[in-house]
Amino acid sequence: MDKGVTDQLKELYNARYRPVEQATKFGVTHTQGELTDSWFDSPPMVLLIGPYSVGKTSFIRYLLGNKDFPGCRVGPEPTTDTFSAIMYGEDERLVPGNALTIAPGSPFGGLTHFGNGFLTRFNGSVVKADILKNITLIDTPGVLSGQKQTMGRGYSYEKIVKWFAERCDMIIVLFDANKLDISDEMSATIKSLKGNEDKVRVVLNKADSVPRQSLMRIYGALMWSLSKVVMTPEVLRVYIGSFWNEKNKCAETATLIELEMASLLQDLRSLPASGAVRKLNELVKRGRLLKVHACLLDHLRSEMPGMFGNKEKKKRELLADLGGVFRTVQRAHELPPGDFPDMAHFKSVVEDMDFSAFPSLSGSRLKKGKAITAIDEALAEAIPRLMGELKGAAALGIED
């Protein structure tokens, strides 16, 4: 990634975004949290999710050159309840989650928000494998089926997945060609990826043992099932593969599977080269969300009564009519409806807050409106200029 552009992105974020985020408590009401320098400097992250026994560990071993990694286990039943960051290093070892989050330059510092209930189930797996010089893999526990099993985790699986999804560069969702099943937790996990659908790639794994005609039916059934969960007009990219160190069992699909697997590997290899563009894109999305967030808080504050009014009553009225609040703010500031947060989540976060203490767009905490203007200028001028620099470098054949 272009270091000059990276430094400019950090400067832009720290000067224009961070003051507004801190004044509006953006990191409290949104799971992103404040961005750190390590987020800009760290290699691309690839998040892997899927049901247990779908072949995630074998998939990772395949990417590593059929090599084991510290902490890996393979089995037909759930073998781990641990999230693992699989990273490059000369000295192969496991790093406990608490230590990993406070390591210098770590992009995982924000995970401390989830406490020891999660951090004891998070680790870093340091492996000497060439592919990890350019990307970091995030392995996740297999998605379970059944409420009793999911309640036993001790943390919110969907919230952790969402945290990673908002920071990663690609999300690979794996399904077993021999056992298609989108459980309730799998459905909830996929829905937690909302807003990051452009990063999602689906892998129909273990396809080597399925005859061509059956594979076509399975592929169609998967697309139909996903369409009921992923509410987006774009069609998800689905790769067909068999990511393990075994010979293809079905000759009639061997060529197709090999081409599909090569295509996915090429997509993974291209991640580092497009890193600056993806981070630009993330700042654009973040800036739009931040502006909506600030406008919503300003409106809720402005609707609160004065010193002698019944603030609790007014607060309940506003929460009961959040749909009306959203529409009013949208019209007043000409904001796109798609940039507004999930209404139920927004309500659950702000209902315990003091609306009267929210910052005013014209108040000193937001520098009398100049902070929002700075966000607008970043979206309209600074970021497009940086995008132009990247395109210019590409046109000249300059390597990222």
Summary of the structure (lengths in Angstrom):
residues: 400
radius of gyration: 22.8
end to end distance: 4.7
largest distance: 79.5
contacts: 1220
relative contact order: 0.13
helix: 56%
strand: 11%
